[in-house]
Amino acid sequence: MSGEMSSEISARFSSTMSLFSVPPPPDQPFPCAVAEELDALAAAVRLASSSSAVDAANGAFNRCLEYKKQYKQYPGFLWRFARATHLMWMTSTLVGHTAGSSSNSTGNGNLADNHWIDAGLSIARSAVRQVEAANAVVEQEAVGDAARSYQWLAIFLGLSATSSSTSVSQRIQLGYEFLKNINTAIELDPNHAYCHILKGRWCFEVYNLSWLERQFASRLFAAPPTTTLEEAMAEFLEAERLEPNHWAINSIFLAKCEYAGSHYAEAMRWLETAENLLRCEDCSNEGDHDAESDDREEERALTTSSIGDAVVERPALLAEIQALKPRYRAYLPS
């Protein structure tokens, strides 16, 4: 990484990380216009193609940087800032860029990706601290902001736990903290499908812990993490009930659960559901359009999408499906 590039990334991270003492809770609600603007920018990133996703993520993140001094005491801003940081991590990881520039083969891309995770974790922790400093959640808007704050803290704890630089003991400790925060998010907002997907993934990962990891956990904690395949399935099915045919990633994990339970026909059915969701979405975005219809489609895309998975995530999801299908199909009766 060049010295200029390194300095640019360091400056952005230090600008992000300099926020986080806990200011007094705000006495005015977070402005709806700002929330809607940041939500629209985030939606645009998730719907952007690989060629434009990095620039879109930069735009969303930079807008948060512009607002941070004015709104850093608002949980409604901080969780959106954490989300923008996650979009920077996601696009830099999946599109092969780091902070808006092409990654190289020296491994510095991974270092920058870890910085995004560290920054997002600090922002999300600050959001939760602000929620807890308020000491009471009364209005529905405040409940939603509190739930999203705990959700984004859980997301960044999960990313930290899966980092290659995280030790087994750290991973287990982060897993406990993840569960605590995602449970709080679900308690505050039980109808948020993606939170159930996140908890389902935690259950599935814990179910698949190796014997060695379980022994290690039992030495660290009096009650090591335990869960069942049925608990994981229940979370994924609840997400599907809340948002049917909306998350391809949820269908993929349902397939993995069915496969783990030796229900191979059901596993194939869920894989095919996920594949159909992704391919139908791709088809709906193809075709020739005039400039006016393109403008209308872009405006519509900022507020709605037929599936929840980000556009830049979809090729990797399709590749995973193609890798799993032969293995699952081999167990079907001939």
C-alpha positions in Angstrom: 0.0 0.0 0.0 1.4 3.4 -1.0 2.2 5.9 1.7 -0.5 8.2 0.3 -3.1 5.5 0.4 -2.1 4.4 3.9 -2.4 8.0 5.1 -5.9 8.4 3.5 -7.2 5.3 5.2 -5.7 6.2 8.6 -7.2 9.7 8.4 -10.7 8.3 7.7 -10.5 5.8 10.5 -9.2 8.3 13.0 -12.0 10.7 12.0 -14.5 7.9 12.6 -13.0 6.7 15.9 -12.6 10.2 17.4 -16.3 10.4 18.3 -16.8 8.1 21.0 -17.1 9.5 24.5 -20.7 9.3 25.6 -22.3 12.8 25.3 -25.5 13.6 27.1 -28.7 12.0 25.6 -30.4 14.3 23.1 -33.5 16.2 24.2 -34.9 16.4 20.6 -35.8 13.6 18.3 -33.4 12.6 15.5 -34.6 14.6 12.4 -36.7 12.4 10.1 -35.3 14.1 7.0 -31.7 13.1 7.9 -32.8 9.5 8.8 -34.6 9.2 5.4 -31.6 10.6 3.5 -29.2 8.1 5.2 -31.6 5.3 4.6 -31.9 6.1 0.9 -28.1 6.3 0.6 -27.8 2.9 2.2 -30.5 1.4 0.1 -28.7 2.7 -3.0 -25.5 0.8 -2.0 -27.3 -2.5 -1.5 -28.9 -2.1 -5.0 -25.8 -0.9 -6.7 -23.9 -3.1 -9.2 -20.4 -4.2 -8.6 -19.1 -1.4 -10.8 -20.8 1.4 -8.7 -21.1 -0.1 -5.2 -17.8 1.2 -3.9 -18.6 4.7 -4.9 -22.1 4.5 -3.5 -20.7 3.1 -0.2 -18.2 5.9 0.0 -21.0 8.4 -0.6 -23.1 7.0 2.3 -20.1 6.8 4.6 -18.9 10.3 3.8 -22.4 11.7 4.4 -22.3 10.2 7.9 -18.9 11.8 8.5 -20.4 15.1 7.7 -23.3 14.6 10.1 -21.3 13.0 13.0 -20.4 16.2 14.9 -24.0 17.4 14.9 -25.8 14.1 15.7 -23.2 11.9 17.5 -25.4 11.7 20.6 -28.3 10.2 18.7 -28.7 6.4 18.6 -30.7 6.8 15.4 -27.7 8.4 13.7 -25.1 6.1 15.3 -26.6 2.8 14.1 -26.9 4.3 10.7 -23.3 5.3 10.8 -22.4 1.7 11.8 -24.5 0.5 8.9 -22.6 2.8 6.5 -19.3 1.4 7.9 -20.6 -2.1 7.3 -21.4 -1.2 3.7 -17.8 0.1 3.3 -16.5 -3.3 4.7 -18.9 -5.3 2.5 -18.1 -3.5 -0.8 -14.3 -3.5 -0.1 -14.5 -7.2 0.6 -16.9 -8.4 -2.1 -15.9 -6.1 -4.9 -12.2 -6.4 -4.2 -11.6 -2.7 -3.3 -10.2 -1.1 -0.1 -11.5 2.4 0.8 -12.5 3.0 -2.8 -9.2 1.8 -4.4 -8.2 -1.4 -6.0 -6.7 -3.9 -3.5 -3.3 -5.4 -4.2 -1.7 -8.7 -3.6 0.3 -7.7 -0.6 -2.5 -8.5 2.0 -3.1 -4.8 2.9 -6.7 -5.2 1.8 -7.4 -7.5 4.7 -5.8 -5.0 7.1 -8.1 -2.2 5.9 -11.1 -4.5 6.0 -10.3 -5.2 9.7 -10.1 -1.5 10.3 -13.6 -1.1 9.0 -14.7 -3.9 11.4 -13.0 -2.2 14.3 -14.5 1.2 13.4 -17.9 -0.2 13.0 -17.7 -2.0 16.3 -16.7 1.2 18.1 -19.6 3.1 16.5 -22.1 0.4 17.3 -20.9 0.2 20.9 -21.4 4.0 21.1 -24.9 3.6 19.8 -25.8 1.1 22.5 -24.1 3.2 25.2 -26.4 6.1 24.1 -29.4 3.9 24.3 -28.5 2.7 27.7 -27.6 6.2 28.9 -31.2 7.3 28.1 -32.3 4.7 30.6 -35.8 4.4 29.2 -37.3 3.6 25.9 -40.8 4.9 25.6 -41.6 6.1 22.1 -41.9 3.6 19.2 -39.2 5.4 17.3 -36.9 5.1 20.2 -37.6 1.4 20.5 -36.7 1.0 16.8 -33.5 2.9 17.2 -32.6 0.8 20.3 -33.3 -2.4 18.5 -31.2 -1.4 15.5 -28.4 -0.3 17.7 -28.2 -3.7 19.4 -28.6 -5.4 16.0 -25.6 -3.6 14.5 -23.5 -4.2 17.6 -24.2 -7.9 17.2 -23.3 -7.8 13.5 -19.9 -6.3 14.1 -19.3 -8.7 17.0 -20.0 -11.5 14.6 -17.6 -10.1 12.0 -14.9 -9.7 14.7 -15.4 -13.3 15.8 -14.9 -14.6 12.3 -11.8 -12.5 11.6 -8.7 -14.6 10.9 -6.8 -12.7 13.6 -9.2 -13.7 16.3 -8.2 -16.5 18.7 -10.5 -19.3 19.7 -11.0 -17.9 23.2 -11.8 -14.4 21.8 -14.2 -16.0 19.3 -16.1 -17.8 22.0 -16.3 -14.6 24.2 -17.5 -12.5 21.2 -20.1 -15.2 20.5 -21.5 -14.8 24.0 -21.7 -11.1 23.6 -23.2 -11.5 20.1 -26.0 -13.6 21.6 -26.7 -11.2 24.3 -27.1 -8.3 21.9 -29.1 -10.1 19.2 -31.5 -11.4 21.9 -32.0 -7.8 23.1 -32.6 -6.6 19.6 -35.2 -9.4 19.1 -36.9 -8.6 22.4 -37.2 -5.0 21.4 -38.4 -5.8 17.8 -39.5 -9.4 17.5 -40.8 -8.8 13.9 -37.5 -7.9 12.4 -36.7 -10.9 10.1 -33.0 -10.2 9.6 -32.4 -10.4 13.4 -33.9 -13.9 13.4 -31.5 -14.8 10.5 -28.6 -13.5 12.6 -29.6 -15.5 15.6 -30.2 -18.6 13.4 -26.7 -18.3 12.1 -25.3 -18.1 15.6 -27.3 -21.2 16.6 -26.1 -23.1 13.5 -22.4 -22.1 14.1 -22.6 -23.2 17.7 -24.2 -26.4 16.7 -21.3 -27.1 14.4 -18.5 -26.3 16.9 -15.8 -28.9 17.0 -15.2 -31.1 20.0 -12.0 -29.2 20.7 -13.8 -25.9 20.6 -16.4 -27.1 22.9 -13.8 -28.3 25.4 -12.0 -25.0 25.1 -15.3 -23.2 25.8 -16.0 -25.4 28.9 -12.7 -24.3 30.4 -13.4 -20.6 29.8 -17.0 -20.6 31.0 -19.1 -22.4 33.6 -21.8 -22.9 31.0 -20.3 -23.1 27.5 -22.6 -22.2 24.6 -25.1 -24.9 23.5 -27.9 -25.0 21.0 -29.6 -27.4 18.8 -30.3 -27.7 15.1 -34.0 -27.3 15.8 -33.3 -23.9 17.4 -31.4 -22.8 14.4 -34.2 -24.0 12.1 -36.8 -22.2 14.2 -35.1 -18.9 13.8 -34.7 -19.2 10.0 -38.3 -20.3 9.7 -39.5 -17.4 11.7 -37.5 -15.1 9.4 -39.2 -16.8 6.5 -42.6 -16.3 8.1 -42.0 -12.6 8.6 -40.6 -12.0 5.2 -41.5 -14.8 2.8 -39.2 -15.3 -0.2 -37.1 -12.2 0.6 -33.7 -13.5 1.8 -31.8 -15.9 -0.4 -29.3 -16.3 2.4 -32.0 -17.5 4.7 -33.1 -20.2 2.2 -29.5 -21.3 2.0 -29.2 -21.7 5.7 -32.5 -23.6 5.8 -31.0 -25.9 3.2 -27.9 -26.4 5.4 -30.1 -27.2 8.4 -32.2 -29.7 6.5 -29.0 -31.3 5.1 -27.6 -31.6 8.6 -30.8 -33.3 9.7 -30.5 -35.8 6.8 -33.6 -34.3 5.1 -32.0 -34.2 1.7 -35.1 -33.5 -0.5 -36.0 -30.5 1.7 -32.4 -29.3 1.5 -32.5 -29.3 -2.3 -35.9 -27.6 -2.2 -34.5 -24.7 -0.1 -31.4 -24.4 -2.4 -33.6 -24.2 -5.4 -35.7 -21.6 -3.7 -32.6 -19.5 -3.0 -31.4 -19.9 -6.6 -34.8 -18.9 -8.0 -34.9 -15.8 -5.9 -31.4 -14.7 -7.0 -31.9 -15.5 -10.7 -35.4 -14.0 -10.9 -34.0 -10.8 -9.3 -31.2 -10.7 -11.9 -33.7 -11.2 -14.7 -35.9 -8.4 -13.4 -32.9 -6.0 -13.6 -32.1 -7.0 -17.2 -33.4 -5.6 -20.5 -33.3 -2.3 -22.5 -34.9 0.8 -21.0 -35.2 4.3 -22.2 -33.7 7.1 -20.1 -37.1 8.0 -18.6 -37.9 4.5 -17.5 -34.3 4.1 -16.1 -34.9 7.2 -14.0 -38.2 5.8 -12.7 -36.6 2.4 -12.0 -33.7 4.1 -10.1 -36.2 6.0 -8.0 -38.2 2.9 -7.3 -35.1 0.9 -6.4 -34.1 3.4 -3.7 -37.2 2.4 -1.7 -38.0 -1.2 -2.6 -36.3 -4.5 -3.7 -37.9 -7.8 -4.3 -35.1 -9.6 -2.2 -33.1 -8.4 0.7 -29.6 -9.7 -0.3 -27.4 -6.9 -1.6 -26.6 -7.0 -5.3 -22.8 -7.4 -4.7 -23.6 -10.4 -2.4 -25.5 -12.3 -5.0 -22.7 -13.7 -7.1 -21.1 -15.3 -4.0 -24.5 -16.7 -2.9 -25.1 -18.2 -6.4 -21.6 -19.7 -6.3 -22.2 -21.3 -2.9 -25.5 -22.8 -4.2 -23.7 -24.3 -7.2 -21.1 -25.8 -4.8 -23.7 -27.3 -2.5 -26.2 -28.7 -5.1 -24.0 -31.7 -6.2 -23.3 -32.7 -2.7 -26.9 -32.5 -1.6 -28.2 -34.2 -4.8 -25.9 -37.2 -4.3 -28.0 -38.2 -1.3 -31.3 -38.2 -3.2 -32.7 -41.5 -4.3 -31.9 -42.3 -7.9 
